[in-house]
Amino acid sequence: MTDPIADYLTRVRNAYLAGHKTVEVPASKMKVEITRILHEKGYILAYKVVEGTPCNTIKMALKYHPDTKKAAIKKIIRVSTPGLRQYTDVENLPRVLNGLGIAILSTSKGIITDKEAKTMNVGGEVICYVY
């Protein structure tokens, strides 16, 4: 696998499209941090890192609207790829849906959202957009 983050985002996207309640993905430090941000911002209900013998996995409970059964995540898009890294400075931080969505960045301060990067006055690699 050449891009584990794209695989992670695709598994989450496919689980939402199929209407699954939970999804399991192989764990890494970066994936756990992205999952933590998705949980903090209300895009998933809960998550748990499951320790396993071959590898650790992240088990996520997906969030849907109680009445309409629509997914909390409409789109999740990979921006920076291994073949073409996308970096931004603090002046050119992306705004997703005019501030309604989030951009997840990898910075020197860790994995954070675009709004947190603006308050910390730091730029970095744009991992994905979520809305």
C-alpha positions in Angstrom: 0.0 0.0 0.0 1.5 3.3 -1.0 -0.9 5.7 0.7 -2.3 4.4 4.1 -4.0 7.7 4.8 -6.0 7.6 1.5 -6.9 4.0 2.4 -8.2 5.1 5.8 -10.3 7.9 4.3 -11.7 5.6 1.6 -12.7 3.0 4.2 -14.5 5.7 6.2 -16.2 7.1 3.1 -17.3 3.7 1.9 -18.7 2.7 5.3 -20.8 5.9 5.4 -22.0 5.3 1.8 -22.9 1.7 2.7 -24.8 2.7 5.9 -22.6 0.8 8.3 -22.7 1.5 12.0 -19.0 0.8 12.6 -15.8 0.6 10.6 -12.4 -0.9 11.5 -9.1 0.4 10.0 -5.5 -0.4 10.7 -4.0 2.0 13.3 -1.1 4.3 13.1 -0.3 7.4 15.2 -1.4 9.8 12.4 -4.7 7.8 11.8 -5.4 7.9 15.6 -4.9 11.7 15.6 -7.1 12.2 12.6 -9.8 10.0 14.2 -9.5 12.1 17.4 -10.1 15.3 15.5 -13.1 13.7 13.7 -14.5 12.7 17.1 -13.9 16.2 18.7 -15.6 18.0 15.8 -18.6 15.6 15.9 -18.2 13.7 12.7 -18.1 10.3 14.4 -19.8 9.1 17.6 -16.9 7.3 19.3 -13.7 5.4 18.6 -11.5 2.9 20.3 -7.9 1.7 19.5 -8.0 -2.1 19.7 -4.7 -3.8 20.6 -4.2 -6.9 18.4 -1.5 -9.4 17.8 -0.6 -8.7 14.2 -1.5 -5.0 14.3 -3.6 -2.5 16.2 -6.9 -1.3 14.7 -9.2 1.7 15.2 -12.8 0.8 15.6 -15.1 3.8 14.9 -18.8 4.2 15.5 -20.2 6.3 12.7 -22.7 9.1 13.2 -26.0 9.6 11.3 -28.9 12.0 11.7 -31.5 10.3 13.9 -34.6 11.2 11.7 -33.3 11.3 8.1 -30.5 8.7 8.5 -28.1 11.0 6.6 -24.4 10.7 7.3 -22.5 13.3 9.3 -19.7 13.4 6.8 -20.9 14.4 3.3 -17.4 14.4 1.8 -13.9 13.5 2.9 -11.2 14.4 0.4 -7.5 13.6 0.4 -5.5 16.7 -0.5 -1.8 15.9 -0.1 -0.6 12.7 -1.7 2.8 10.9 -1.6 3.4 12.0 -5.2 2.3 15.6 -4.7 2.6 17.1 -1.2 0.4 20.2 -0.6 1.9 22.6 2.0 0.4 25.9 3.1 1.5 28.8 5.3 -0.6 30.5 7.9 -1.6 33.3 5.5 -3.0 30.9 2.9 -4.8 28.4 5.1 -7.7 26.8 3.2 -11.3 27.5 4.1 -13.6 24.5 3.6 -17.2 25.5 2.6 -16.5 29.0 3.8 -15.7 27.8 7.3 -18.5 25.1 7.7 -16.1 22.2 7.0 -12.6 21.5 8.4 -9.2 21.0 6.9 -6.9 18.7 8.8 -3.2 19.7 8.7 0.0 18.1 9.8 2.1 20.8 11.5 5.1 21.1 13.8 2.6 21.3 16.6 1.0 18.0 15.6 -2.2 17.0 13.7 -4.6 20.0 14.0 -7.5 21.7 12.2 -7.2 24.8 10.0 -8.9 27.0 12.7 -6.4 25.7 15.4 -3.5 26.4 13.0 -4.7 29.9 12.5 -4.8 30.6 16.3 -1.3 28.9 16.7 0.0 30.9 13.7 1.5 27.8 12.1 1.2 26.3 8.6 1.9 22.7 7.4 0.8 19.9 5.1 -2.9 19.8 4.2 -3.9 16.1 4.8 -7.7 16.3 4.0 -10.9 18.2 3.8 -14.0 17.1 5.8 -17.5 18.4 5.5 
